[in-house]
Amino acid sequence: MCLAVPMKLMERTGDVGVAEVDGVRARVMLALVPSVKVGDFVVVHAGYALSIVDEDEAQRTLDLLQQVWESGN
């Protein structure tokens, strides 16, 4: 199963950034979303930001992922 997670872009240096979700930071490649800015939310899979999403959509997705997590524990 593949999972892409919305994360907030916290830092950017060229095509490399640092994104965060729930206090966890990860290095992400930004070449596929050249217009992304610090503060934007991006959908991340396998270390690559695939698309930019608005904050409401990101939060809805994170809420659903939390529900799935809680139902499995």
C-alpha positions as CSV (number, residue, x, y, z in Angstrom):
1,M,0.0,0.0,0.0
2,C,1.2,3.5,-0.9
3,L,0.4,6.5,1.3
4,A,0.9,10.1,0.6
5,V,0.7,12.5,3.5
6,P,0.0,16.2,3.6
7,M,2.8,18.2,5.3
8,K,3.5,21.8,5.8
9,L,6.6,23.2,4.2
10,M,8.8,24.8,6.9
11,E,12.1,25.5,5.0
12,R,13.2,25.6,1.4
13,T,16.6,25.7,-0.3
14,G,16.3,25.4,-4.1
15,D,14.5,22.1,-4.9
16,V,15.0,20.7,-1.4
17,G,12.8,21.5,1.6
18,V,11.9,20.4,5.1
19,A,8.2,19.6,5.7
20,E,6.4,18.8,9.0
21,V,3.4,17.0,10.2
22,D,2.6,16.4,13.9
23,G,6.0,17.6,14.9
24,V,7.8,15.2,12.6
25,R,10.1,16.8,10.1
26,A,11.3,15.2,6.8
27,R,13.5,16.3,4.0
28,V,11.5,16.5,0.8
29,M,12.3,17.1,-2.9
30,L,10.4,20.0,-4.4
31,A,11.2,19.7,-8.1
32,L,7.7,18.5,-9.0
33,V,6.1,21.6,-7.3
34,P,8.4,24.5,-8.3
35,S,5.9,27.2,-7.2
36,V,5.6,25.9,-3.6
37,K,6.4,28.4,-0.9
38,V,7.3,28.1,2.8
39,G,4.0,27.8,4.7
40,D,2.2,25.9,1.9
41,F,0.9,22.4,2.4
42,V,2.2,19.7,0.1
43,V,1.3,16.0,-0.4
44,V,4.4,14.0,0.2
45,H,5.1,10.4,-0.9
46,A,8.5,8.7,-0.8
47,G,10.3,11.9,-0.1
48,Y,8.8,13.9,-3.0
49,A,6.3,16.7,-2.8
50,L,3.7,15.7,-5.4
51,S,1.2,18.6,-5.2
52,I,0.2,21.6,-3.3
53,V,-3.0,21.5,-1.3
54,D,-4.9,24.1,0.7
55,E,-4.8,23.9,4.5
56,D,-8.4,22.8,4.8
57,E,-7.9,19.8,2.5
58,A,-4.7,18.9,4.3
59,Q,-6.4,19.0,7.7
60,R,-9.4,16.9,6.4
61,T,-6.9,14.3,5.1
62,L,-4.9,14.3,8.4
63,D,-8.1,13.9,10.4
64,L,-9.1,10.9,8.3
65,L,-5.7,9.3,8.7
66,Q,-6.0,9.8,12.5
67,Q,-9.4,8.0,12.5
68,V,-7.9,5.1,10.5
69,W,-5.0,4.9,12.9
70,E,-7.2,5.0,16.0
71,S,-9.6,2.3,14.6
72,G,-6.6,-0.1,14.1
73,N,-5.3,0.3,17.7
